[in-house]
C-alpha cells in the first residue's frame, strides 16, 4: 500500500491505514519501534514480556537481597 511521507513539526510522518494496524495487532497510543534496515524503514509493535510475580520473587536470594533502607522519621501526615 502506498502512502505519502508528510511534514509533522520538525519530523516526518506517515499515516498507517486502519487495516494495516489491525493486521499487525497495533492499537492507537501503542509503542512501536522504528528503525532503518538496509535502506528500508521498519516499524514494529513493541511487545512487552508479561512477568509473573512468583517468577520475580523466585529470583531473590540471600546473595542479591538488599538491606533495609532507613528513610528517617515521618514528616507531616505520612503514615508508616
PyMOL Python script that loads the backbone (N, CA, C, O; Angstrom):
from pymol import cmd

cmd.read_pdbstr("""\
ATOM      1  N   UNK A   1       0.848  -1.170   0.000  1.00  0.00           N
ATOM      2  CA  UNK A   1       0.000   0.000   0.000  1.00  0.00           C
ATOM      3  C   UNK A   1       0.897   1.238   0.000  1.00  0.00           C
ATOM      4  O   UNK A   1       1.827   1.322   0.802  1.00  0.00           O
ATOM      5  N   UNK A   2       0.641   2.157  -0.851  1.00  0.00           N
ATOM      6  CA  UNK A   2       1.461   3.362  -0.957  1.00  0.00           C
ATOM      7  C   UNK A   2       0.854   4.480  -0.131  1.00  0.00           C
ATOM      8  O   UNK A   2      -0.339   4.766  -0.231  1.00  0.00           O
ATOM      9  N   UNK A   3       1.693   5.110   0.689  1.00  0.00           N
ATOM     10  CA  UNK A   3       1.288   6.283   1.464  1.00  0.00           C
ATOM     11  C   UNK A   3       2.339   7.370   1.238  1.00  0.00           C
ATOM     12  O   UNK A   3       3.407   7.101   0.688  1.00  0.00           O
ATOM     13  N   UNK A   4       2.035   8.586   1.659  1.00  0.00           N
ATOM     14  CA  UNK A   4       2.938   9.714   1.440  1.00  0.00           C
ATOM     15  C   UNK A   4       3.545  10.170   2.757  1.00  0.00           C
ATOM     16  O   UNK A   4       2.852  10.272   3.770  1.00  0.00           O
ATOM     17  N   UNK A   5       4.836  10.444   2.736  1.00  0.00           N
ATOM     18  CA  UNK A   5       5.516  10.994   3.906  1.00  0.00           C
ATOM     19  C   UNK A   5       5.188  12.481   3.967  1.00  0.00           C
ATOM     20  O   UNK A   5       5.368  13.204   2.987  1.00  0.00           O
ATOM     21  N   UNK A   6       4.707  12.933   5.119  1.00  0.00           N
ATOM     22  CA  UNK A   6       4.323  14.333   5.311  1.00  0.00           C
ATOM     23  C   UNK A   6       5.176  14.955   6.414  1.00  0.00           C
ATOM     24  O   UNK A   6       5.770  14.247   7.227  1.00  0.00           O
ATOM     25  N   UNK A   7       5.229  16.274   6.432  1.00  0.00           N
ATOM     26  CA  UNK A   7       5.936  17.001   7.475  1.00  0.00           C
ATOM     27  C   UNK A   7       5.050  17.073   8.715  1.00  0.00           C
ATOM     28  O   UNK A   7       3.852  17.337   8.614  1.00  0.00           O
ATOM     29  N   UNK A   8       5.646  16.837   9.888  1.00  0.00           N
ATOM     30  CA  UNK A   8       4.937  16.957  11.161  1.00  0.00           C
ATOM     31  C   UNK A   8       5.891  17.659  12.112  1.00  0.00           C
ATOM     32  O   UNK A   8       6.746  17.013  12.717  1.00  0.00           O
ATOM     33  N   UNK A   9       5.759  18.968  12.252  1.00  0.00           N
ATOM     34  CA  UNK A   9       6.715  19.753  13.030  1.00  0.00           C
ATOM     35  C   UNK A   9       8.068  19.682  12.345  1.00  0.00           C
ATOM     36  O   UNK A   9       8.180  19.968  11.153  1.00  0.00           O
ATOM     37  N   UNK A  10       9.096  19.302  13.096  1.00  0.00           N
ATOM     38  CA  UNK A  10      10.432  19.143  12.520  1.00  0.00           C
ATOM     39  C   UNK A  10      10.693  17.705  12.094  1.00  0.00           C
ATOM     40  O   UNK A  10      11.813  17.365  11.714  1.00  0.00           O
ATOM     41  N   UNK A  11       9.683  16.869  12.152  1.00  0.00           N
ATOM     42  CA  UNK A  11       9.833  15.452  11.823  1.00  0.00           C
ATOM     43  C   UNK A  11       9.018  15.101  10.591  1.00  0.00           C
ATOM     44  O   UNK A  11       8.372  15.955   9.984  1.00  0.00           O
ATOM     45  N   UNK A  12       9.064  13.829  10.239  1.00  0.00           N
ATOM     46  CA  UNK A  12       8.262  13.306   9.129  1.00  0.00           C
ATOM     47  C   UNK A  12       7.263  12.304   9.694  1.00  0.00           C
ATOM     48  O   UNK A  12       7.508  11.690  10.732  1.00  0.00           O
ATOM     49  N   UNK A  13       6.140  12.143   9.007  1.00  0.00           N
ATOM     50  CA  UNK A  13       5.108  11.222   9.477  1.00  0.00           C
ATOM     51  C   UNK A  13       4.439  10.534   8.297  1.00  0.00           C
ATOM     52  O   UNK A  13       4.375  11.077   7.194  1.00  0.00           O
ATOM     53  N   UNK A  14       3.944   9.335   8.547  1.00  0.00           N
ATOM     54  CA  UNK A  14       3.108   8.630   7.576  1.00  0.00           C
ATOM     55  C   UNK A  14       1.843   8.190   8.297  1.00  0.00           C
ATOM     56  O   UNK A  14       1.871   7.881   9.489  1.00  0.00           O
ATOM     57  N   UNK A  15       0.755   8.164   7.582  1.00  0.00           N
ATOM     58  CA  UNK A  15      -0.494   7.641   8.140  1.00  0.00           C
ATOM     59  C   UNK A  15      -0.527   6.149   7.884  1.00  0.00           C
ATOM     60  O   UNK A  15      -0.296   5.690   6.765  1.00  0.00           O
ATOM     61  N   UNK A  16      -0.814   5.402   8.926  1.00  0.00           N
ATOM     62  CA  UNK A  16      -0.900   3.947   8.789  1.00  0.00           C
ATOM     63  C   UNK A  16      -2.381   3.592   8.695  1.00  0.00           C
ATOM     64  O   UNK A  16      -3.135   3.865   9.628  1.00  0.00           O
ATOM     65  N   UNK A  17      -2.808   2.993   7.594  1.00  0.00           N
ATOM     66  CA  UNK A  17      -4.220   2.652   7.422  1.00  0.00           C
ATOM     67  C   UNK A  17      -4.719   1.706   8.523  1.00  0.00           C
ATOM     68  O   UNK A  17      -3.971   0.870   9.030  1.00  0.00           O
ATOM     69  N   UNK A  18      -5.988   1.856   8.873  1.00  0.00           N
ATOM     70  CA  UNK A  18      -6.594   1.036   9.924  1.00  0.00           C
ATOM     71  C   UNK A  18      -6.472  -0.450   9.615  1.00  0.00           C
ATOM     72  O   UNK A  18      -6.285  -1.254  10.528  1.00  0.00           O
ATOM     73  N   UNK A  19      -6.571  -0.824   8.359  1.00  0.00           N
ATOM     74  CA  UNK A  19      -6.476  -2.247   8.000  1.00  0.00           C
ATOM     75  C   UNK A  19      -5.084  -2.801   8.300  1.00  0.00           C
ATOM     76  O   UNK A  19      -4.949  -3.955   8.708  1.00  0.00           O
ATOM     77  N   UNK A  20      -4.052  -1.984   8.098  1.00  0.00           N
ATOM     78  CA  UNK A  20      -2.679  -2.408   8.396  1.00  0.00           C
ATOM     79  C   UNK A  20      -2.488  -2.488   9.908  1.00  0.00           C
ATOM     80  O   UNK A  20      -1.866  -3.425  10.407  1.00  0.00           O
ATOM     81  N   UNK A  21      -3.021  -1.509  10.638  1.00  0.00           N
ATOM     82  CA  UNK A  21      -2.947  -1.528  12.104  1.00  0.00           C
ATOM     83  C   UNK A  21      -3.598  -2.792  12.650  1.00  0.00           C
ATOM     84  O   UNK A  21      -3.038  -3.453  13.525  1.00  0.00           O
ATOM     85  N   UNK A  22      -4.766  -3.125  12.145  1.00  0.00           N
ATOM     86  CA  UNK A  22      -5.483  -4.309  12.622  1.00  0.00           C
ATOM     87  C   UNK A  22      -4.720  -5.583  12.294  1.00  0.00           C
ATOM     88  O   UNK A  22      -4.615  -6.474  13.136  1.00  0.00           O
ATOM     89  N   UNK A  23      -4.193  -5.681  11.095  1.00  0.00           N
ATOM     90  CA  UNK A  23      -3.460  -6.882  10.687  1.00  0.00           C
ATOM     91  C   UNK A  23      -2.193  -7.072  11.517  1.00  0.00           C
ATOM     92  O   UNK A  23      -1.777  -8.204  11.764  1.00  0.00           O
ATOM     93  N   UNK A  24      -1.577  -5.964  11.949  1.00  0.00           N
ATOM     94  CA  UNK A  24      -0.347  -6.036  12.747  1.00  0.00           C
ATOM     95  C   UNK A  24      -0.640  -6.069  14.246  1.00  0.00           C
ATOM     96  O   UNK A  24       0.281  -6.114  15.060  1.00  0.00           O
ATOM     97  N   UNK A  25      -1.922  -6.046  14.607  1.00  0.00           N
ATOM     98  CA  UNK A  25      -2.344  -6.054  16.019  1.00  0.00           C
ATOM     99  C   UNK A  25      -1.727  -4.884  16.779  1.00  0.00           C
ATOM    100  O   UNK A  25      -1.180  -5.055  17.869  1.00  0.00           O
ATOM    101  N   UNK A  26      -1.823  -3.696  16.191  1.00  0.00           N
ATOM    102  CA  UNK A  26      -1.313  -2.475  16.806  1.00  0.00           C
ATOM    103  C   UNK A  26      -2.500  -1.562  17.093  1.00  0.00           C
ATOM    104  O   UNK A  26      -3.386  -1.393  16.256  1.00  0.00           O
ATOM    105  N   UNK A  27      -2.505  -0.973  18.294  1.00  0.00           N
ATOM    106  CA  UNK A  27      -3.578  -0.070  18.697  1.00  0.00           C
ATOM    107  C   UNK A  27      -3.051   1.362  18.756  1.00  0.00           C
ATOM    108  O   UNK A  27      -1.845   1.585  18.852  1.00  0.00           O
ATOM    109  N   UNK A  28      -3.958   2.319  18.698  1.00  0.00           N
ATOM    110  CA  UNK A  28      -3.570   3.714  18.860  1.00  0.00           C
ATOM    111  C   UNK A  28      -2.912   3.894  20.221  1.00  0.00           C
ATOM    112  O   UNK A  28      -3.307   3.246  21.190  1.00  0.00           O
ATOM    113  N   UNK A  29      -1.929   4.753  20.302  1.00  0.00           N
ATOM    114  CA  UNK A  29      -1.159   5.057  21.512  1.00  0.00           C
ATOM    115  C   UNK A  29      -0.228   3.924  21.938  1.00  0.00           C
ATOM    116  O   UNK A  29       0.431   4.037  22.972  1.00  0.00           O
ATOM    117  N   UNK A  30      -0.157   2.852  21.181  1.00  0.00           N
ATOM    118  CA  UNK A  30       0.761   1.750  21.491  1.00  0.00           C
ATOM    119  C   UNK A  30       2.161   2.119  21.014  1.00  0.00           C
ATOM    120  O   UNK A  30       2.320   2.771  19.982  1.00  0.00           O
ATOM    121  N   UNK A  31       3.168   1.702  21.766  1.00  0.00           N
ATOM    122  CA  UNK A  31       4.555   1.964  21.373  1.00  0.00           C
ATOM    123  C   UNK A  31       4.955   1.072  20.209  1.00  0.00           C
ATOM    124  O   UNK A  31       4.588  -0.101  20.144  1.00  0.00           O
ATOM    125  N   UNK A  32       5.716   1.659  19.292  1.00  0.00           N
ATOM    126  CA  UNK A  32       6.291   0.904  18.184  1.00  0.00           C
ATOM    127  C   UNK A  32       7.776   1.237  18.105  1.00  0.00           C
ATOM    128  O   UNK A  32       8.209   2.300  18.550  1.00  0.00           O
ATOM    129  N   UNK A  33       8.537   0.333  17.542  1.00  0.00           N
ATOM    130  CA  UNK A  33       9.958   0.565  17.313  1.00  0.00           C
ATOM    131  C   UNK A  33      10.130   0.940  15.849  1.00  0.00           C
ATOM    132  O   UNK A  33       9.599   0.272  14.961  1.00  0.00           O
ATOM    133  N   UNK A  34      10.872   2.008  15.606  1.00  0.00           N
ATOM    134  CA  UNK A  34      11.146   2.452  14.239  1.00  0.00           C
ATOM    135  C   UNK A  34      12.652   2.379  14.029  1.00  0.00           C
ATOM    136  O   UNK A  34      13.425   2.917  14.821  1.00  0.00           O
ATOM    137  N   UNK A  35      13.061   1.713  12.961  1.00  0.00           N
ATOM    138  CA  UNK A  35      14.491   1.599  12.671  1.00  0.00           C
ATOM    139  C   UNK A  35      14.708   1.499  11.168  1.00  0.00           C
ATOM    140  O   UNK A  35      13.776   1.271  10.395  1.00  0.00           O
ATOM    141  N   UNK A  36      15.940   1.673  10.786  1.00  0.00           N
ATOM    142  CA  UNK A  36      16.334   1.535   9.383  1.00  0.00           C
ATOM    143  C   UNK A  36      17.107   0.238   9.242  1.00  0.00           C
ATOM    144  O   UNK A  36      18.006  -0.048  10.033  1.00  0.00           O
ATOM    145  N   UNK A  37      16.758  -0.542   8.237  1.00  0.00           N
ATOM    146  CA  UNK A  37      17.465  -1.788   7.919  1.00  0.00           C
ATOM    147  C   UNK A  37      17.738  -1.821   6.422  1.00  0.00           C
ATOM    148  O   UNK A  37      16.811  -1.906   5.617  1.00  0.00           O
ATOM    149  N   UNK A  38      18.987  -1.753   6.059  1.00  0.00           N
ATOM    150  CA  UNK A  38      19.404  -1.845   4.658  1.00  0.00           C
ATOM    151  C   UNK A  38      18.615  -0.898   3.757  1.00  0.00           C
ATOM    152  O   UNK A  38      18.139  -1.284   2.689  1.00  0.00           O
ATOM    153  N   UNK A  39      18.487   0.355   4.212  1.00  0.00           N
ATOM    154  CA  UNK A  39      17.805   1.364   3.411  1.00  0.00           C
ATOM    155  C   UNK A  39      16.289   1.321   3.481  1.00  0.00           C
ATOM    156  O   UNK A  39      15.620   2.058   2.756  1.00  0.00           O
ATOM    157  N   UNK A  40      15.730   0.472   4.342  1.00  0.00           N
ATOM    158  CA  UNK A  40      14.272   0.371   4.486  1.00  0.00           C
ATOM    159  C   UNK A  40      13.869   0.864   5.865  1.00  0.00           C
ATOM    160  O   UNK A  40      14.625   0.714   6.825  1.00  0.00           O
ATOM    161  N   UNK A  41      12.700   1.443   5.968  1.00  0.00           N
ATOM    162  CA  UNK A  41      12.150   1.865   7.254  1.00  0.00           C
ATOM    163  C   UNK A  41      11.278   0.728   7.767  1.00  0.00           C
ATOM    164  O   UNK A  41      10.354   0.285   7.085  1.00  0.00           O
ATOM    165  N   UNK A  42      11.578   0.261   8.972  1.00  0.00           N
ATOM    166  CA  UNK A  42      10.833  -0.848   9.572  1.00  0.00           C
ATOM    167  C   UNK A  42      10.125  -0.328  10.820  1.00  0.00           C
ATOM    168  O   UNK A  42      10.750   0.292  11.681  1.00  0.00           O
ATOM    169  N   UNK A  43       8.833  -0.579  10.915  1.00  0.00           N
ATOM    170  CA  UNK A  43       8.030  -0.198  12.079  1.00  0.00           C
ATOM    171  C   UNK A  43       7.452  -1.481  12.657  1.00  0.00           C
ATOM    172  O   UNK A  43       6.728  -2.204  11.972  1.00  0.00           O
ATOM    173  N   UNK A  44       7.772  -1.766  13.924  1.00  0.00           N
ATOM    174  CA  UNK A  44       7.276  -2.983  14.571  1.00  0.00           C
ATOM    175  C   UNK A  44       6.659  -2.645  15.919  1.00  0.00           C
ATOM    176  O   UNK A  44       7.161  -1.771  16.627  1.00  0.00           O
ATOM    177  N   UNK A  45       5.569  -3.331  16.284  1.00  0.00           N
ATOM    178  CA  UNK A  45       4.989  -3.103  17.603  1.00  0.00           C
ATOM    179  C   UNK A  45       5.948  -3.578  18.692  1.00  0.00           C
ATOM    180  O   UNK A  45       6.642  -4.581  18.531  1.00  0.00           O
ATOM    181  N   UNK A  46       5.974  -2.843  19.797  1.00  0.00           N
ATOM    182  CA  UNK A  46       6.769  -3.253  20.953  1.00  0.00           C
ATOM    183  C   UNK A  46       5.926  -4.240  21.744  1.00  0.00           C
ATOM    184  O   UNK A  46       4.803  -3.932  22.142  1.00  0.00           O
ATOM    185  N   UNK A  47       6.459  -5.397  21.964  1.00  0.00           N
ATOM    186  CA  UNK A  47       5.761  -6.431  22.732  1.00  0.00           C
ATOM    187  C   UNK A  47       6.484  -6.595  24.061  1.00  0.00           C
ATOM    188  O   UNK A  47       7.603  -7.107  24.109  1.00  0.00           O
ATOM    189  N   UNK A  48       5.843  -6.159  25.136  1.00  0.00           N
ATOM    190  CA  UNK A  48       6.437  -6.270  26.459  1.00  0.00           C
ATOM    191  C   UNK A  48       6.166  -7.655  27.027  1.00  0.00           C
ATOM    192  O   UNK A  48       5.059  -8.182  26.916  1.00  0.00           O
ATOM    193  N   UNK A  49       7.182  -8.229  27.631  1.00  0.00           N
ATOM    194  CA  UNK A  49       7.034  -9.545  28.237  1.00  0.00           C
ATOM    195  C   UNK A  49       6.158  -9.421  29.480  1.00  0.00           C
ATOM    196  O   UNK A  49       6.320  -8.487  30.266  1.00  0.00           O
ATOM    197  N   UNK A  50       5.243 -10.348  29.656  1.00  0.00           N
ATOM    198  CA  UNK A  50       4.401 -10.384  30.849  1.00  0.00           C
ATOM    199  C   UNK A  50       5.151 -11.146  31.938  1.00  0.00           C
ATOM    200  O   UNK A  50       5.451 -12.330  31.783  1.00  0.00           O
ATOM    201  N   UNK A  51       5.448 -10.464  33.030  1.00  0.00           N
ATOM    202  CA  UNK A  51       6.163 -11.090  34.138  1.00  0.00           C
ATOM    203  C   UNK A  51       5.170 -11.633  35.152  1.00  0.00           C
ATOM    204  O   UNK A  51       4.093 -11.066  35.341  1.00  0.00           O
ATOM    205  N   UNK A  52       5.532 -12.726  35.801  1.00  0.00           N
ATOM    206  CA  UNK A  52       4.722 -13.300  36.868  1.00  0.00           C
ATOM    207  C   UNK A  52       5.426 -13.017  38.187  1.00  0.00           C
ATOM    208  O   UNK A  52       6.639 -13.196  38.300  1.00  0.00           O
ATOM    209  N   UNK A  53       4.665 -12.575  39.183  1.00  0.00           N
ATOM    210  CA  UNK A  53       5.237 -12.216  40.474  1.00  0.00           C
ATOM    211  C   UNK A  53       6.018 -13.376  41.079  1.00  0.00           C
ATOM    212  O   UNK A  53       7.103 -13.174  41.623  1.00  0.00           O
ATOM    213  N   UNK A  54       5.480 -14.578  40.989  1.00  0.00           N
ATOM    214  CA  UNK A  54       6.175 -15.739  41.557  1.00  0.00           C
ATOM    215  C   UNK A  54       7.547 -15.944  40.914  1.00  0.00           C
ATOM    216  O   UNK A  54       8.507 -16.296  41.600  1.00  0.00           O
ATOM    217  N   UNK A  55       7.641 -15.724  39.606  1.00  0.00           N
ATOM    218  CA  UNK A  55       8.929 -15.862  38.920  1.00  0.00           C
ATOM    219  C   UNK A  55       9.915 -14.795  39.385  1.00  0.00           C
ATOM    220  O   UNK A  55      11.094 -15.079  39.592  1.00  0.00           O
ATOM    221  N   UNK A  56       9.427 -13.569  39.549  1.00  0.00           N
ATOM    222  CA  UNK A  56      10.296 -12.487  40.007  1.00  0.00           C
ATOM    223  C   UNK A  56      10.772 -12.729  41.437  1.00  0.00           C
ATOM    224  O   UNK A  56      11.953 -12.561  41.743  1.00  0.00           O
ATOM    225  N   UNK A  57       9.847 -13.125  42.306  1.00  0.00           N
ATOM    226  CA  UNK A  57      10.220 -13.394  43.696  1.00  0.00           C
ATOM    227  C   UNK A  57      11.146 -14.594  43.805  1.00  0.00           C
ATOM    228  O   UNK A  57      11.987 -14.657  44.701  1.00  0.00           O
ATOM    229  N   UNK A  58      10.993 -15.547  42.892  1.00  0.00           N
ATOM    230  CA  UNK A  58      11.853 -16.727  42.886  1.00  0.00           C
ATOM    231  C   UNK A  58      13.302 -16.391  42.582  1.00  0.00           C
ATOM    232  O   UNK A  58      14.198 -17.179  42.885  1.00  0.00           O
ATOM    233  N   UNK A  59      13.541 -15.236  41.992  1.00  0.00           N
ATOM    234  CA  UNK A  59      14.903 -14.818  41.677  1.00  0.00           C
ATOM    235  C   UNK A  59      15.622 -14.152  42.837  1.00  0.00           C
ATOM    236  O   UNK A  59      16.807 -13.837  42.730  1.00  0.00           O
ATOM    237  N   UNK A  60      14.920 -13.933  43.949  1.00  0.00           N
ATOM    238  CA  UNK A  60      15.542 -13.301  45.113  1.00  0.00           C
ATOM    239  C   UNK A  60      16.274 -14.360  45.925  1.00  0.00           C
ATOM    240  O   UNK A  60      15.730 -15.423  46.225  1.00  0.00           O
ATOM    241  N   UNK A  61      17.503 -14.052  46.270  1.00  0.00           N
ATOM    242  CA  UNK A  61      18.298 -14.959  47.104  1.00  0.00           C
ATOM    243  C   UNK A  61      18.985 -14.136  48.188  1.00  0.00           C
ATOM    244  O   UNK A  61      18.963 -12.906  48.151  1.00  0.00           O
ATOM    245  N   UNK A  62      19.587 -14.814  49.141  1.00  0.00           N
ATOM    246  CA  UNK A  62      20.318 -14.114  50.199  1.00  0.00           C
ATOM    247  C   UNK A  62      21.458 -13.293  49.605  1.00  0.00           C
ATOM    248  O   UNK A  62      21.866 -12.285  50.183  1.00  0.00           O
ATOM    249  N   UNK A  63      21.966 -13.717  48.466  1.00  0.00           N
ATOM    250  CA  UNK A  63      23.098 -13.041  47.831  1.00  0.00           C
ATOM    251  C   UNK A  63      22.705 -11.711  47.169  1.00  0.00           C
ATOM    252  O   UNK A  63      23.500 -10.771  47.145  1.00  0.00           O
ATOM    253  N   UNK A  64      21.484 -11.633  46.634  1.00  0.00           N
ATOM    254  CA  UNK A  64      21.093 -10.406  45.929  1.00  0.00           C
ATOM    255  C   UNK A  64      20.020  -9.599  46.657  1.00  0.00           C
ATOM    256  O   UNK A  64      19.503  -8.627  46.107  1.00  0.00           O
ATOM    257  N   UNK A  65      19.680  -9.987  47.880  1.00  0.00           N
ATOM    258  CA  UNK A  65      18.659  -9.287  48.667  1.00  0.00           C
ATOM    259  C   UNK A  65      19.247  -7.997  49.231  1.00  0.00           C
ATOM    260  O   UNK A  65      20.306  -8.021  49.859  1.00  0.00           O
ATOM    261  N   UNK A  66      18.577  -6.889  49.015  1.00  0.00           N
ATOM    262  CA  UNK A  66      19.049  -5.603  49.526  1.00  0.00           C
ATOM    263  C   UNK A  66      18.705  -5.473  51.001  1.00  0.00           C
ATOM    264  O   UNK A  66      17.707  -6.023  51.467  1.00  0.00           O
ATOM    265  N   UNK A  67      19.530  -4.748  51.725  1.00  0.00           N
ATOM    266  CA  UNK A  67      19.250  -4.495  53.136  1.00  0.00           C
ATOM    267  C   UNK A  67      18.185  -3.410  53.241  1.00  0.00           C
ATOM    268  O   UNK A  67      17.914  -2.690  52.280  1.00  0.00           O
ATOM    269  N   UNK A  68      17.587  -3.307  54.427  1.00  0.00           N
ATOM    270  CA  UNK A  68      16.565  -2.292  54.659  1.00  0.00           C
ATOM    271  C   UNK A  68      17.193  -0.907  54.555  1.00  0.00           C
ATOM    272  O   UNK A  68      18.364  -0.721  54.884  1.00  0.00           O
ATOM    273  N   UNK A  69      16.411   0.054  54.099  1.00  0.00           N
ATOM    274  CA  UNK A  69      16.880   1.428  53.958  1.00  0.00           C
ATOM    275  C   UNK A  69      16.138   2.292  54.960  1.00  0.00           C
ATOM    276  O   UNK A  69      14.907   2.320  54.971  1.00  0.00           O
ATOM    277  N   UNK A  70      16.883   3.000  55.804  1.00  0.00           N
ATOM    278  CA  UNK A  70      16.275   3.886  56.792  1.00  0.00           C
ATOM    279  C   UNK A  70      15.937   5.211  56.114  1.00  0.00           C
ATOM    280  O   UNK A  70      16.829   5.916  55.642  1.00  0.00           O
ATOM    281  N   UNK A  71      14.665   5.542  56.068  1.00  0.00           N
ATOM    282  CA  UNK A  71      14.235   6.790  55.431  1.00  0.00           C
ATOM    283  C   UNK A  71      13.947   7.882  56.453  1.00  0.00           C
ATOM    284  O   UNK A  71      13.442   8.946  56.094  1.00  0.00           O
ATOM    285  N   UNK A  72      14.260   7.634  57.716  1.00  0.00           N
ATOM    286  CA  UNK A  72      14.071   8.650  58.747  1.00  0.00           C
ATOM    287  C   UNK A  72      12.670   8.632  59.326  1.00  0.00           C
ATOM    288  O   UNK A  72      11.862   7.749  59.041  1.00  0.00           O
ATOM    289  N   UNK A  73      12.413   9.631  60.144  1.00  0.00           N
ATOM    290  CA  UNK A  73      11.117   9.744  60.817  1.00  0.00           C
ATOM    291  C   UNK A  73      10.071  10.346  59.876  1.00  0.00           C
ATOM    292  O   UNK A  73      10.418  11.075  58.947  1.00  0.00           O
ATOM    293  N   UNK A  74       8.782  10.040  60.118  1.00  0.00           N
ATOM    294  CA  UNK A  74       7.727  10.643  59.304  1.00  0.00           C
ATOM    295  C   UNK A  74       7.736  12.168  59.446  1.00  0.00           C
ATOM    296  O   UNK A  74       8.027  12.700  60.517  1.00  0.00           O
ATOM    297  N   UNK A  75       7.416  12.854  58.364  1.00  0.00           N
ATOM    298  CA  UNK A  75       7.314  14.310  58.370  1.00  0.00           C
ATOM    299  C   UNK A  75       5.915  14.660  57.880  1.00  0.00           C
ATOM    300  O   UNK A  75       5.473  14.157  56.847  1.00  0.00           O
ATOM    301  N   UNK A  76       5.229  15.503  58.605  1.00  0.00           N
ATOM    302  CA  UNK A  76       3.881  15.874  58.197  1.00  0.00           C
ATOM    303  C   UNK A  76       2.889  14.770  58.517  1.00  0.00           C
ATOM    304  O   UNK A  76       2.901  14.228  59.622  1.00  0.00           O
ATOM    305  N   UNK A  77       2.028  14.430  57.564  1.00  0.00           N
ATOM    306  CA  UNK A  77       0.958  13.463  57.802  1.00  0.00           C
ATOM    307  C   UNK A  77       1.250  12.101  57.189  1.00  0.00           C
ATOM    308  O   UNK A  77       0.329  11.337  56.902  1.00  0.00           O
ATOM    309  N   UNK A  78       2.537  11.793  56.985  1.00  0.00           N
ATOM    310  CA  UNK A  78       2.892  10.480  56.439  1.00  0.00           C
ATOM    311  C   UNK A  78       2.496   9.388  57.422  1.00  0.00           C
ATOM    312  O   UNK A  78       2.569   9.577  58.637  1.00  0.00           O
ATOM    313  N   UNK A  79       2.086   8.271  56.903  1.00  0.00           N
ATOM    314  CA  UNK A  79       1.717   7.130  57.732  1.00  0.00           C
ATOM    315  C   UNK A  79       2.728   6.027  57.485  1.00  0.00           C
ATOM    316  O   UNK A  79       2.936   5.628  56.339  1.00  0.00           O
ATOM    317  N   UNK A  80       3.362   5.524  58.536  1.00  0.00           N
ATOM    318  CA  UNK A  80       4.345   4.443  58.399  1.00  0.00           C
ATOM    319  C   UNK A  80       3.818   3.207  59.052  1.00  0.00           C
ATOM    320  O   UNK A  80       4.488   2.175  59.052  1.00  0.00           O
TER     321      UNK A  80
END
""", "prot")
cmd.dss("prot")
cmd.show_as("cartoon", "prot")
cmd.util.cbc("prot")
cmd.orient("prot")
